[in-house]
Amino acid sequence: MKKFGITFLIALVVFFILGGIFGTYVFLPEFASWHEAFPDAVRETPDFVSGFLVGILQLVACIVLFDRLAIDNLTNGAIVGIIYSTGIWLMVDLQMLSTTNIISYNYVALDALLSALMGAIIGVVITWSLKRFA
């Protein structure tokens, strides 16, 4: 149980750092343009609580998945992290694309790229931590 707690805390710190960088420089400006175009449908600022919960759920599920799959190689951790993170956000983004006029294929591609990068880094961190604190 110790390995899960430590892994979660380390991954959460990395998640906050990457999320803060991507959020500040990529997503918040994009969200502002959505709010300007659709003020009744898009919040001026994202709801931190729901976003935080999504991040927690994603990290916990990823840690459990990596442990159950016994991923202990950093390269494999990066690959599975890419597939996991990109897959989740492609499903969300493509669903939004299919049901709204808010997002574009360009946004979906950008989010997939950043999700892949974040997934690779988080995957390596989780793999390293689970192995290190086993």
Secondary structure as UniProt FT lines:
FT   HELIX           2..22
FT   HELIX           23..27
FT   HELIX           28..37
FT   TURN            39..41
FT   HELIX           48..68
FT   TURN            69..70
FT   HELIX           74..99
FT   HELIX           105..132
//
